[in-house]
Amino acid sequence: ILRGKGKVIMKDQSVREGWFQQGYFHGPARGTSPNGVLNYIGHYKAGIPCGLVWTSVRGGGWIVGCVDNQGQFSGPDIAFLYPNFTTALFGEFKDGLLVKAKEARLSNIGK
């Protein structure tokens, strides 16, 4: 049974680094693309993403929010952050796809 620090190679050849517990990927994790660029920040519970997750998307933006019990961005209060990390679309996603949102702006970051 896998236990301790390890890596998972995803289907797209990206890598998730974190911890195994009782044979499952479990706990805090970070991911990188095949060329080493950060593309995931979050947690896993028994092999499934859980809680607050940051996932990068093509073009440099990020989807940020709490995932459902299947590890998918589904539900309200999920944001798509544009690459400038100031402009966002904030609203509802279903299985990782934007359903409806309002424009939003981040402010007072790092102050």
N, C-alpha and C positions, 0 to 999 in steps of 0.2 A: 504494500500500500504506500502510495506516495505521501511524503510528509516533509515539510520544510520548504526552503526557498527553491523556486523553480521558474520555468518558462513554458509558455504555451505558444505554439506556432499556429496562427489562424489560417483559414483557407486562402486568404489573399496574401499570405506569406508575411503579414505583420506579426509582431511578437508582443505578447503580454508577459510582464514579469511580476511575480508576486509570490504567494505562499500556497502550499498544499496542506490540507488537513484531512485526515481520514480518506485520502485518495481523491479529494475534490479540490479544485482551485478555490481558495477561500481567503478573504481578507482584502486589504488594500492592494491595488494593482495599478501599474502604469503600462502603457503600450506605445510601441514605436512602429512606424511604417518600415517596409523593407530597406529603405535608404536611411533609417535611423532617426526620422523626424517624429517628435512626440505626437501621438494621435489618440490617446485614451488616458483618462484619469478617473478612477472610481474604485468600487469595491465589488467583490464577488461573494456570494453565499452559496455553498454547495455547487459550485460550477456555473452559476448564473449571475450576471450583473445585477446589483441591487443598490438601492438608495440613490444618492446624488452621483451622477455620472457626467463627465465631459467627453464628447467624442468629436473629433475633427471630421470635416467633410471636404470634398473636393473644392478647390478654390480658396481655402484658407479659413473658412468659417467654422464655428463649433455649434453643436447642439448640446444644451446644458439643462439638466433637470433630473427629477427622480424617475427611475424606470419602474415599469409594472412588475408583477411577479413572474413574468416570462422574460424579463431583462430587456423589454422594448420601451422606447419612448412613446408612451401612450398616456393620455390624460391632459388635464389643464396645467397651467403654470410651468410650461417648458419654453425655453428660449432658443432661438437661433441667433447666435452672435455673428455679426459680420466681421471680416478680417481686421477691421479697425478697432475692434473691442469696445466701441462706443455705441454703435447703432445695433438695434436688435429687433426681431419680431418675437413677440411674447404672446403665447396663447396655447391652443390645444393641438396635440399631435396624436396620431393613431398609427401604431406599428412603425414609428420612425418617420411618418409623413405628416407634413403640416396640414391641418384641417382648417383652422381659422386663427387669425392673430391680429394684434394691433402693433403699430410701430412703437418702439420704446427706445430710450436713450439711457446709457449708464452715465452716472455722474459721481463726483467725489471719490473716485477710486484712488486709493493710496494716499489719501489726505488725512 
